[in-house]
Amino acid sequence: MRVFLIVLDGVGIGALPDAADYGDSGSNTLLHVAQAAGGLRLPRLESLGLGRLLELPGVRAVADPRGARGRLAERSKGKDSTSGHWELAGLELDRAFPTYPSGFPVELLDRWSGRTGRGWMVNVVGSGTDIIQQHGVEHQRTGRLIVYTSADSVFQVAAHEATVPLEELYAACRAARALLTGEHAVGRVIARPFVGEPGAYRRTSNRRDFSLAPPESTLLDRLVAAGEPVVTVGKVDDLFAGRGVTEALHTKDNAEGEDILAALARRPGRGLVFANLVDFDQQYGHRNDPAGFARALEEFDERVEEVLAHLRSDEMCLITADHGNDPTTPGTDHSREYAPLLLAGPRVRAGADVGTRASFADVAATLAEAFGVAPPAAGRSFLREVRA
């Protein structure tokens, strides 16, 4: 038994009922990207039933989908990658990670500075690409680390790779992770290295995420305890603080992640392959670039067939998301949205519709049943509804 669980980071399909509480009324990432692009060409996802989930320009609601479908509502508080992935693995959070709309406490930053041996600067809510253009020169002149956050629970540290070596930047982020506990237990500390000259700074693919460790056992822990391999692709292992992972394959972009998924699908294996494709969110959602978002979706649609075409009789592929990130809204942050759910494989019942699920954790409950491991506390399995 092997399952490919592919998370399209930020690809939501409509505002959740409580979206207004998060300032996200009317968000619909996939629909608004399709409208902005004048239609999307996604024949593989269309064939699985995507057009039956949502009326999308360019995407047909095919009469006989070859896959199963549904949509997932997030029960955890928040709209972060960490909470989204944890819930997909069976862990729901009843309290959101802390956020810092006015920046982090100065006392906390000064304590961190004492551990890193470098000063800090900026400490605002903002877009990282804008912040490095505005403050990169001063950072290089002084050697101080750029600290900023967003509407999400993140402590982000930016540094030029020629000014602060990567390993020193990662060490500074680990020091921050060690400090950010208790009331300041943010979901993620993120290293944001950049390169280039003043006026033309650009972020690199050497980003690293330092997440909290999950407070309870997840599907990943249970699979590993049962002797099943858990291979992560992209930033997934970082989101679980490396726990419940037997092999971690980091990637620099969607294309590399898609290459790895295709290569894994071509050879036999077992266990869980848990992948995150981050470009939708990082490159296009946060940068309000619907055209780039549309291109990335169409590129994924082409590449995913390399996985689907090689699924063996005991394999299954699930495609979903962790939150939304509507690039057509004025803000640049995540949006509180439903996630799509598409399933494919020889043992998936074609045309099955599992409806709107009450929790992302239903994915974990379903996979726990498929692998024969103890189910998580949260979630209800839909395996019997989709099994051929």
C-alpha positions as CSV (number, residue, x, y, z in Angstrom):
1,M,0.0,0.0,0.0
2,R,1.3,3.4,-0.9
3,V,-0.4,6.8,-0.9
4,F,0.7,10.1,-2.5
5,L,-0.8,13.0,-0.5
6,I,-0.1,16.2,-2.5
7,V,-0.8,19.6,-0.9
8,L,-1.2,22.5,-3.3
9,D,-0.1,25.2,-0.9
10,G,-2.7,28.0,-0.8
11,V,-5.1,26.6,-3.4
12,G,-8.4,27.2,-1.6
13,I,-11.9,26.9,-3.2
14,G,-14.1,29.4,-1.4
15,A,-14.5,31.1,1.9
16,L,-15.4,29.1,5.0
17,P,-18.4,30.2,7.0
18,D,-16.2,31.9,9.6
19,A,-14.0,33.6,7.0
20,A,-15.3,37.1,8.1
21,D,-13.7,36.5,11.5
22,Y,-10.4,36.4,9.7
23,G,-11.1,39.3,7.3
24,D,-11.5,36.9,4.3
25,S,-15.1,37.3,3.3
26,G,-15.5,36.6,-0.4
27,S,-12.1,34.9,-0.9
28,N,-12.1,32.1,-3.4
29,T,-8.6,31.5,-4.6
30,L,-9.2,29.0,-7.4
31,L,-12.3,30.7,-8.8
32,H,-10.7,34.2,-8.8
33,V,-7.5,32.9,-10.4
34,A,-9.5,31.2,-13.2
35,Q,-11.5,34.4,-13.7
36,A,-8.4,36.6,-13.8
37,A,-6.8,34.2,-16.3
38,G,-9.9,34.1,-18.6
39,G,-10.2,30.4,-17.9
40,L,-7.9,27.6,-16.8
41,R,-6.8,24.6,-18.8
42,L,-6.7,21.7,-16.3
43,P,-7.7,18.6,-18.2
44,R,-6.3,16.1,-15.8
45,L,-7.8,17.7,-12.7
46,E,-11.0,18.2,-14.7
47,S,-11.1,14.5,-15.4
48,L,-10.9,13.7,-11.7
49,G,-13.9,15.9,-11.0
50,L,-12.6,19.3,-10.2
51,G,-15.3,21.0,-12.2
52,R,-18.0,19.2,-10.2
53,L,-16.7,20.9,-7.0
54,L,-16.8,24.4,-8.3
55,E,-17.9,26.2,-11.5
56,L,-14.6,27.3,-12.9
57,P,-14.0,29.2,-16.2
58,G,-12.3,26.8,-18.6
59,V,-12.9,23.7,-16.5
60,R,-15.8,21.3,-17.5
61,A,-18.0,19.5,-15.0
62,V,-17.4,16.1,-16.7
63,A,-20.3,13.7,-16.5
64,D,-18.1,10.6,-15.6
65,P,-15.1,11.7,-13.6
66,R,-12.4,9.1,-13.3
67,G,-11.6,10.1,-9.7
68,A,-13.4,10.8,-6.5
69,R,-14.0,14.3,-5.1
70,G,-15.0,16.4,-2.1
71,R,-14.0,19.5,-0.2
72,L,-12.6,19.9,3.3
73,A,-13.4,22.5,5.9
74,E,-10.7,23.4,8.4
75,R,-11.8,23.0,12.0
76,S,-8.6,24.3,13.6
77,K,-8.4,28.0,14.5
78,G,-6.2,30.0,12.1
79,K,-5.2,29.7,8.4
80,D,-1.6,28.7,8.6
81,S,0.4,26.0,6.8
82,T,1.3,24.4,10.1
83,S,-2.2,24.1,11.4
84,G,-3.4,23.0,7.9
85,H,-0.9,20.2,7.6
86,W,-1.3,19.1,11.2
87,E,-5.0,18.8,10.7
88,L,-4.5,16.8,7.5
89,A,-2.4,14.5,9.7
90,G,-5.2,14.2,12.3
91,L,-4.4,16.9,14.8
92,E,-6.9,19.7,15.3
93,L,-6.1,22.9,17.2
94,D,-8.7,24.6,19.4
95,R,-6.6,27.8,19.7
96,A,-4.9,29.7,17.0
97,F,-1.2,30.4,17.1
98,P,-0.3,33.9,18.3
99,T,0.0,36.7,15.8
100,Y,1.8,40.1,16.1
101,P,0.0,42.9,14.2
102,S,2.1,45.5,16.0
103,G,5.4,43.5,15.8
104,F,7.2,41.4,18.4
105,P,7.9,42.6,22.0
106,V,11.3,44.5,22.0
107,E,12.3,42.6,25.2
108,L,11.9,39.3,23.3
109,L,13.9,40.5,20.3
110,D,16.7,41.8,22.6
111,R,16.9,38.5,24.3
112,W,17.2,36.8,20.9
113,S,19.8,39.3,19.8
114,G,21.9,38.3,22.8
115,R,21.8,34.7,21.6
116,T,22.7,35.4,18.0
117,G,25.4,38.0,18.6
118,R,23.7,40.3,16.0
119,G,21.3,43.1,16.3
120,W,17.9,43.2,14.8
121,M,15.9,45.7,12.7
122,V,12.5,46.5,11.2
123,N,10.0,44.4,13.3
124,V,6.9,45.2,11.3
125,V,4.0,43.4,9.5
126,G,4.7,43.4,5.8
127,S,5.6,41.7,2.5
128,G,9.1,40.2,2.7
129,T,9.9,41.1,-0.9
130,D,9.1,44.8,-0.2
131,I,10.9,44.8,3.1
132,I,14.2,43.5,1.7
133,Q,14.2,46.2,-1.0
134,Q,13.5,48.9,1.6
135,H,15.9,47.7,4.3
136,G,18.5,45.5,2.6
137,V,21.1,48.2,2.3
138,E,21.0,49.1,6.0
139,H,21.0,45.4,6.8
140,Q,24.2,44.9,4.8
141,R,25.8,47.9,6.2
142,T,25.1,47.0,9.9
143,G,24.9,43.2,9.8
144,R,21.6,43.4,11.8
145,L,19.0,40.7,11.0
146,I,15.8,41.8,9.4
147,V,12.8,40.6,11.5
148,Y,9.2,40.8,10.3
149,T,5.9,39.0,10.4
150,S,2.5,38.8,8.6
151,A,-1.1,38.2,9.4
152,D,-0.1,34.6,10.0
153,S,1.8,33.2,13.0
154,V,5.3,33.6,11.7
155,F,8.6,35.0,12.9
156,Q,10.5,35.7,9.7
157,V,14.2,36.5,9.5
158,A,15.7,37.9,6.3
159,A,19.4,38.2,5.6
160,H,21.7,38.6,2.6
161,E,23.7,35.4,2.0
162,A,26.9,37.5,1.5
163,T,26.3,39.3,4.8
164,V,25.1,36.4,7.0
165,P,26.2,32.9,5.9
166,L,23.2,30.5,5.6
167,E,24.2,28.3,8.5
168,E,24.4,31.3,10.7
169,L,21.0,32.4,9.6
170,Y,19.6,29.0,10.3
171,A,21.3,29.0,13.7
172,A,19.6,32.3,14.5
173,C,16.3,30.9,13.5
174,R,16.8,27.9,15.8
175,A,17.6,30.3,18.6
176,A,14.4,32.1,17.9
177,R,12.5,28.8,17.8
178,A,13.9,28.0,21.2
179,L,12.7,31.3,22.6
180,L,9.3,31.4,21.0
181,T,7.4,29.1,23.4
182,G,4.5,29.5,25.8
183,E,2.5,32.6,25.0
184,H,4.9,33.4,22.2
185,A,4.7,29.9,20.6
186,V,4.3,31.1,16.9
187,G,3.6,28.4,14.4
188,R,6.8,28.9,12.4
189,V,10.1,30.6,12.4
190,I,11.1,31.1,8.7
191,A,14.6,31.8,7.4
192,R,14.3,34.1,4.4
193,P,17.8,34.5,2.7
194,F,18.2,36.8,-0.3
195,V,20.9,37.8,-2.7
196,G,21.6,40.5,-5.3
197,E,22.5,44.2,-5.4
198,P,20.6,47.2,-3.9
199,G,17.5,47.8,-5.9
200,A,17.6,44.3,-7.3
201,Y,17.5,42.1,-4.2
202,R,15.8,38.7,-4.7
203,R,14.9,35.9,-2.3
204,T,16.6,32.5,-2.9
205,S,15.3,28.9,-2.6
206,N,17.3,28.4,0.6
207,R,14.3,29.2,2.8
208,R,13.9,27.0,5.8
209,D,10.8,26.6,8.1
210,F,11.3,25.8,11.8
211,S,7.9,24.7,13.2
212,L,6.7,23.8,16.6
213,A,6.6,20.1,17.2
214,P,3.1,18.7,17.1
215,P,1.8,18.5,20.7
216,E,0.2,15.1,20.1
217,S,0.7,12.0,18.0
218,T,-0.1,12.4,14.3
219,L,-0.8,10.0,11.4
220,L,2.9,10.3,10.5
221,D,4.0,9.1,14.0
222,R,1.6,6.1,13.8
223,L,2.7,5.1,10.4
224,V,6.4,5.1,11.4
225,A,5.6,3.2,14.6
226,A,3.9,0.6,12.4
227,G,7.0,0.3,10.2
228,E,5.7,2.2,7.2
229,P,8.0,4.6,5.4
230,V,6.9,8.3,5.5
231,V,8.7,10.3,2.7
232,T,8.1,14.0,2.7
233,V,8.7,16.3,-0.3
234,G,9.1,20.1,0.1
235,K,8.7,21.8,3.5
236,V,6.5,19.1,5.0
237,D,9.2,17.7,7.4
238,D,9.9,21.2,8.7
239,L,6.2,21.7,9.5
240,F,6.3,18.6,11.7
241,A,9.7,19.5,13.2
242,G,11.0,16.3,11.5
243,R,8.8,14.0,13.6
244,G,7.2,11.0,12.0
245,V,9.4,11.3,8.9
246,T,11.7,8.5,7.6
247,E,13.1,10.5,4.6
248,A,12.9,14.2,3.8
249,L,13.4,15.5,0.3
250,H,13.7,19.3,0.3
251,T,12.9,21.2,-2.9
252,K,13.5,24.7,-4.3
253,D,10.3,25.0,-6.2
254,N,7.2,23.3,-7.7
255,A,9.1,21.9,-10.6
256,E,11.6,20.1,-8.5
257,G,8.8,18.7,-6.3
258,E,6.9,17.5,-9.4
259,D,10.1,15.8,-10.7
260,I,10.5,14.0,-7.4
261,L,6.9,12.9,-7.3
262,A,7.1,11.6,-10.9
263,A,10.4,9.7,-10.1
264,L,8.9,8.1,-7.0
265,A,5.7,7.0,-8.8
266,R,7.8,5.3,-11.5
267,R,9.3,2.9,-9.0
268,P,7.6,0.6,-6.5
269,G,7.3,1.6,-2.9
270,R,5.0,1.6,0.1
271,G,3.9,3.9,2.9
272,L,3.1,7.6,2.6
273,V,4.5,10.2,0.3
274,F,3.5,13.6,1.7
275,A,4.3,16.5,-0.6
276,N,3.9,20.2,-0.4
277,L,4.1,22.3,-3.6
278,V,4.7,25.8,-2.3
279,D,5.0,28.1,-5.3
280,F,1.2,28.7,-5.5
281,D,1.4,30.3,-2.1
282,Q,5.0,31.7,-1.9
283,Q,5.5,32.9,-5.4
284,Y,2.0,34.0,-6.5
285,G,-0.5,34.2,-3.7
286,H,1.6,36.3,-1.4
287,R,2.7,38.5,-4.3
288,N,-0.8,39.0,-5.7
289,D,0.1,37.5,-9.0
290,P,-3.0,35.6,-10.4
291,A,-1.4,35.2,-13.8
292,G,1.6,33.4,-12.3
293,F,-0.7,31.4,-10.1
294,A,-2.7,30.2,-13.2
295,R,0.5,29.2,-15.0
296,A,1.6,27.2,-12.0
297,L,-1.7,25.4,-11.8
298,E,-1.6,24.5,-15.5
299,E,2.0,23.3,-15.1
300,F,1.0,21.1,-12.2
301,D,-1.9,19.7,-14.2
302,E,0.5,18.6,-16.9
303,R,3.0,17.0,-14.4
304,V,0.5,15.2,-12.2
305,E,-0.4,12.8,-15.0
306,E,3.2,11.4,-14.5
307,V,2.0,10.3,-11.1
308,L,-1.5,9.2,-12.0
309,A,-0.4,7.1,-15.0
310,H,2.0,5.1,-12.8
311,L,-0.3,4.3,-9.8
312,R,-0.2,0.6,-9.1
313,S,-3.1,-1.6,-8.0
314,D,-2.4,-0.9,-4.3
315,E,-1.7,2.9,-4.6
316,M,-3.8,6.0,-4.3
317,C,-3.2,9.7,-4.9
318,L,-5.0,12.5,-2.9
319,I,-4.7,16.1,-4.0
320,T,-5.8,18.9,-1.6
321,A,-4.7,22.2,0.0
322,D,-3.8,23.6,3.4
323,H,-5.6,27.0,3.2
324,G,-6.3,29.6,0.6
325,N,-4.2,32.5,-0.6
326,D,-6.4,34.6,-3.0
327,P,-4.0,36.7,-5.1
328,T,-6.9,39.0,-6.3
329,T,-7.6,40.5,-2.9
330,P,-5.9,43.6,-1.6
331,G,-4.0,41.8,1.2
332,T,-1.0,39.4,0.7
333,D,-1.8,36.9,3.4
334,H,-3.5,33.5,3.6
335,S,-7.3,33.3,3.3
336,R,-9.6,31.1,5.4
337,E,-11.1,28.8,2.7
338,Y,-12.3,25.3,2.0
339,A,-9.7,22.9,0.5
340,P,-10.4,20.8,-2.6
341,L,-10.1,17.1,-2.4
342,L,-9.5,14.9,-5.5
343,L,-8.6,11.2,-5.3
344,A,-7.3,8.8,-8.0
345,G,-6.0,5.3,-8.3
346,P,-7.1,1.8,-9.5
347,R,-8.9,1.2,-6.2
348,V,-10.7,4.6,-6.1
349,R,-14.4,4.4,-7.1
350,A,-14.8,6.7,-10.1
351,G,-17.3,9.4,-9.6
352,A,-17.6,9.1,-5.9
353,D,-18.5,12.3,-4.1
354,V,-17.7,12.5,-0.4
355,G,-19.3,15.9,0.0
356,T,-18.1,18.6,2.3
357,R,-16.1,17.1,5.1
358,A,-16.2,18.7,8.6
359,S,-12.4,18.5,9.1
360,F,-9.2,18.2,7.2
361,A,-8.6,15.4,9.7
362,D,-10.9,13.2,7.7
363,V,-8.0,12.6,5.4
364,A,-5.9,11.3,8.3
365,A,-8.7,9.0,9.5
366,T,-9.2,7.7,6.0
367,L,-5.5,6.9,5.5
368,A,-5.2,5.4,9.0
369,E,-8.0,2.9,8.0
370,A,-6.3,2.2,4.7
371,F,-3.0,1.4,6.3
372,G,-4.5,-0.4,9.3
373,V,-3.1,1.9,12.0
374,A,-4.9,3.4,15.0
375,P,-7.1,6.3,13.9
376,P,-6.4,9.8,15.1
377,A,-8.7,11.3,17.8
378,A,-10.1,13.7,15.2
379,G,-11.7,13.0,11.8
380,R,-14.0,10.5,10.2
381,S,-12.9,8.1,7.5
382,F,-14.5,8.2,4.1
383,L,-12.5,5.1,2.8
384,R,-15.6,3.0,2.3
385,E,-17.2,5.8,0.2
386,V,-14.3,6.0,-2.2
387,R,-12.9,2.4,-2.4
388,A,-13.8,0.7,-5.6
